[in-house]
Amino acid sequence: MCVEIIQGGPEHVDAAALIWAHAVTARDGYDEVPTLEEARPGIENALANEPSLLLLALENGEPVGFLAGGPQGTGTAFINYVGVHPDAWGRRVGEALLRALPDALTERGYTGAELLVFVDNVRGVRLYERLGWIKVGDPAPHPSTGRVEQRYSFSLAQAQLGRESV
């Protein structure tokens, strides 16, 4: 299947929220998928400040993944969400989203991005490290859940150097 990455807008928030609800249910073993009403506020908050980022991954015109984030008071974007519907796991949707990220960052004037990932999210950790994201600091417990997470950083300058040396 071919994955198309598009710039998302307000009309895509519900699709992103539903993808996230299904993804965290599968990843974390929840008994019930969170409702759209439960999932939507987090996505809306991630996009509340400009310049925000919403990339949507489509397969045959249907949303199967997304990436969302925005400013954090520096020239670096904070990526709040990278989500792929479990039905699309293993089809490199997350990779396609992350490979589209440098252009989206450049278009919005960012010099890089950061994100947090639970250290037990082996699929996510493996993907970020394979694509050149660098660990920053030591893992720490999430303030509300206590689940251990690691900060990762991605620099457009590092990415450019990597491309030039290939």
Legacy VTK file of the C-alpha trace (Angstrom):
# vtk DataFile Version 3.0
C-alpha trace
ASCII
DATASET POLYDATA
POINTS 166 float
0.000 0.000 0.000
1.097 3.511 -0.758
0.998 6.019 2.093
0.259 9.637 1.226
1.170 12.319 3.778
-0.914 15.504 3.750
-1.057 18.674 5.807
-3.964 18.300 8.172
-6.349 20.997 9.270
-9.183 21.457 11.760
-11.317 19.090 9.688
-8.861 16.259 10.486
-8.809 16.562 14.295
-11.540 13.951 14.793
-9.778 11.455 12.511
-6.519 11.967 14.441
-8.315 11.576 17.782
-9.917 8.298 16.707
-6.596 6.948 15.423
-5.012 7.849 18.767
-7.819 6.212 20.740
-7.394 2.941 18.858
-3.577 3.084 18.938
-3.280 3.595 22.704
-5.900 0.928 23.354
-3.852 -1.621 21.405
-0.474 -0.382 22.718
-1.491 -0.232 26.374
-4.019 -3.073 26.469
-7.082 -1.033 27.461
-10.378 -2.906 27.722
-12.308 -0.155 25.913
-11.381 2.296 23.177
-11.656 5.880 24.469
-14.517 7.839 22.919
-14.001 10.650 20.441
-15.060 13.081 23.178
-12.337 11.672 25.453
-9.624 11.670 22.774
-10.335 14.976 20.980
-9.199 17.461 23.710
-5.631 16.161 23.722
-5.285 16.615 19.970
-6.890 20.064 20.123
-4.484 21.110 22.907
-1.486 19.907 20.879
-2.610 22.146 18.010
-3.691 25.145 20.110
-0.624 27.310 19.455
0.871 28.361 16.150
2.791 27.324 14.254
1.204 23.945 14.875
1.878 20.727 12.985
-0.702 18.191 11.871
0.397 15.639 9.321
-2.052 12.973 8.257
-1.138 9.632 6.673
-3.662 8.302 4.165
-3.940 4.869 2.575
-6.450 4.765 -0.285
-7.754 8.128 0.916
-8.460 6.869 4.463
-6.623 8.294 7.509
-4.413 5.643 9.135
-1.873 7.751 11.034
-1.025 11.252 12.158
1.594 13.421 13.808
0.636 16.493 15.853
2.479 19.125 17.822
3.455 22.742 18.103
5.738 25.310 19.667
7.348 24.987 23.073
8.775 28.488 23.438
11.945 27.749 21.467
12.772 27.213 17.814
12.067 23.544 18.385
8.644 21.972 17.937
7.255 19.562 20.495
5.647 16.506 18.915
2.803 15.551 21.235
1.510 12.661 19.136
2.710 10.150 16.589
-0.143 7.708 16.155
-0.885 4.872 13.757
-4.113 2.898 13.743
-3.350 -0.690 14.832
-4.824 -2.016 11.569
-1.937 -0.241 9.788
0.882 -1.275 12.143
3.843 -2.780 10.331
3.193 -0.872 7.097
5.739 1.922 7.773
3.077 4.593 8.322
4.929 6.044 11.327
8.129 6.117 9.305
6.400 7.958 6.454
5.077 10.571 8.890
8.492 11.099 10.482
10.214 11.314 7.094
7.752 14.077 6.105
8.430 15.973 9.333
11.644 17.844 8.324
9.888 19.660 5.464
6.938 20.525 7.729
9.344 21.850 10.382
11.212 23.959 7.822
7.960 25.396 6.419
6.988 26.558 9.918
10.392 27.997 10.847
11.443 25.308 13.319
15.039 24.095 13.632
14.139 20.706 15.068
11.710 18.744 17.178
11.472 16.919 20.483
9.142 14.264 21.785
8.667 11.931 24.716
8.182 8.197 24.302
7.462 5.556 26.921
10.586 3.407 27.212
8.431 0.266 27.079
7.066 1.336 23.676
9.702 -0.752 21.920
8.258 -0.189 18.427
8.326 3.589 18.882
11.800 3.693 20.440
13.207 1.522 17.653
11.642 3.750 14.972
12.875 7.049 16.439
16.410 5.756 16.918
16.533 4.233 13.424
15.514 7.608 11.944
18.213 9.549 13.797
16.394 10.864 16.855
18.824 11.302 19.781
18.135 10.541 23.458
18.203 13.650 25.648
18.829 13.214 29.367
17.791 10.277 31.481
14.430 8.500 31.385
11.973 9.872 33.939
8.534 8.928 35.228
5.552 10.597 33.583
4.144 13.131 36.087
0.633 11.675 36.164
1.073 7.966 35.372
4.555 7.219 36.682
5.264 5.304 33.471
8.893 5.892 32.455
9.482 7.989 29.350
12.525 9.188 27.424
12.949 12.545 25.670
14.263 12.422 22.103
15.495 15.260 19.910
15.706 15.682 16.158
17.756 18.480 14.589
17.282 19.665 11.022
21.005 20.514 10.929
21.936 16.945 11.935
19.518 15.552 9.372
21.063 17.720 6.646
24.562 16.568 7.594
23.407 12.958 7.470
21.994 13.417 3.973
25.171 15.062 2.715
27.401 12.231 3.971
25.372 9.528 2.207
LINES 1 167
166 0 1 2 3 4 5 6 7 8 9 10 11 12 13 14 15 16 17 18 19 20 21 22 23 24 25 26 27 28 29 30 31 32 33 34 35 36 37 38 39 40 41 42 43 44 45 46 47 48 49 50 51 52 53 54 55 56 57 58 59 60 61 62 63 64 65 66 67 68 69 70 71 72 73 74 75 76 77 78 79 80 81 82 83 84 85 86 87 88 89 90 91 92 93 94 95 96 97 98 99 100 101 102 103 104 105 106 107 108 109 110 111 112 113 114 115 116 117 118 119 120 121 122 123 124 125 126 127 128 129 130 131 132 133 134 135 136 137 138 139 140 141 142 143 144 145 146 147 148 149 150 151 152 153 154 155 156 157 158 159 160 161 162 163 164 165
